[in-house]
Amino acid sequence: ITLLACLPLFSNYLYFGHDLEFHMQRIAAMAAELSYGQFPVRLTTTTLNGYGYASPLCYCELFLLLPALLYNLWLPLRTCYQVYLFAVTLATCLIAYFSFAKITASRRLGLLGALLYTLSCYRLVCVYTRAAAGEFTAMAFFPLVLAGLYGIYTRDKPRFADWLPMSLGMAAMVQSHLLSCELTALLLILFCLLRLRETLRPARLLAWVKAALLAVGLSAWYLVPFFLSTSSIPFMVNGPLIGKIQFQGLYLIQLFNPFYNGFAGADAGTNPDMMLSLGLPLILGLGLVVSCLLRRRDAQGQAASILTTAAGFFALTVFLALHIFPWDYVQTTLGRTAGKLAGLFQYPWRFLSLATVLLCLAVVMSVKLLTARDRRLGLTATVVLAAAGAMQGQMLNGQREVSYNVFSYENPTSCIGVGEYLIDGTSSYETIWAQPKPGSDDLHLVSYEKKQGVAYVSVQNDGGEGLWEFAEDGTELYIFPDVLDENGQPFTITSGENERIVLTIPANYTGTVRVWYQAPGFWRVFEVISALSLLGTVGYSVF
């Protein structure tokens, strides 16, 4: 299954995806910071022509550690990314197999669920057409959350092994794609509200609390600095702008058309959008689900209950993805906060990620019910769905290819998307100019260089106190930069044009000033908490 999903990787080229440039930059920048000794990486100093970028603070890069380390071993960047894609695909397949096999109590159905999910249309679009590294990494853990939900609600007194998948799945999503975690959390809250009486049973409620605490503990090293930084730094992503998203919703012809392919991003209309379909295997599976739901005599027992719940939530997520859902009304009528939260989703069709895993669960439960009624018919359905899934890769035909051996910084602004993690009001285009700028004729630049993530500015001041502006991202003003000269003398820094750092140079000063980023020391406490949570989880699981 993994090999089928990874066939495009066995090449000297990469399929060019929408976000490929951004994620290649993240890998290369992370590799550079690791070589400088910054771990965990909180801020990159090479991005944007050396200005730096705070992407790691907001967009966790834990799982990119693998390709970054490989890049530091002098492997081509293309190969590093291909290894990462293969590793994520393998993890997706194994996790899906474990989760669906546990829920269905059948290895055969676990294998079918793994095939349908790993080769699902939307996941392949995220991997190859969109190159959405964060989202397709998070998708690997959706089945784990389902397994955790199953464990918590099918036992009167859930044990550690029952709620552990929920903790691991949510923690992994937090550290790969926070937006996917937020979407999942919304559905989990709705599920708990719909089953409030069962949820409030003391043993089950305790399991939820334990799962949440462990997930927070495993993610504390990232979550706490993230909340502290985003609450104190005026990032553009926190700005007042609210983008309307309803016009990018899906049409039914897109959702149920398994035979078209495209590359463009979704916009008004349907052509030439990328393939945002359920795909042939899941469209066939949906027919089977509807058939089982219509047979009232089959709609009994635990399997039928799981089928009904999965199908219901699938219908909800599909409705949220369609252009008929009134997102514009939500954003304009329910207040600025609700509008801002809805706008953060960016695209209604993001809900296809959740719809896909829910439909896969509904399909395997339908096959289980069908097999119980007629074993031969169940085996036939399994074979047909598996064969259709194996052919899903044809949707990638005709996609453009590129060769990435190293990352080029020729165009520094194209590698940060829309610059969500710049300080509000900053222009990424002005980072093309990266030379120090004296505030008076009395200030002279002796030398200026950057080595190992440290900026060295040798200056000579022949007059009174003066200001010197140079190319460092002003984000550092908010996250405790170190500015010292060779004698350990600290310097006052302020914000200048385009949020560049401005040093106050004392009168008649001659010397070298060093500027570098160093994370606050107390953040190490939360790194220790996450490490202890991980060690405790492993130890308790083993012993």
Secondary structure, DSSP 4 states (H G I P E B T S, - for coil): -HHHHTGGGSSSSEE--TTHHHHHHHHHHHHHHHHHT-SS---BSSTTTTT-B-HHHHS--GGGHHHHHHHHTT--HHHHHHHHHHHHHHHHHHHHHHHHHHHHT-HHHHHHHHHHHHT-HHHHIIIIIS--HHHHHHHTTHHHHHHHHHHHHS-SS--HHHHHHHHHHHHHHHTT-HHHHHHHHHHHHHHHHHTHHHHTSHHHHHHHHHHHHHHHHHHHHHHHHHHHHHHHS-BGGGSS-----GGGPBPHHHHT-TT----BPP-SSSTTB---S--HHHHHHHHHHHHHHH-GGGS-HHHHHHHHHHHHHHHHHHHHHBTTS-HHHHHHHS-HHHHHHHHHT--GGGGHHHHHHHHHHHHHHHHHHHHHH-HHHHHHHHHHHHHHHHTGGGGGTT--EE--SS---SSTTGGGTT-TTSBTT--GGGGG----EESSTTEEEEEEEEETTEEEEEEEE-SSSEEEEEEEEGGGGGS-EEEEETT--B--EEE-GGGEEEEEEPTT-EEEEEEEE---TTHHHHHHHHHHHHHHHHHHHH-
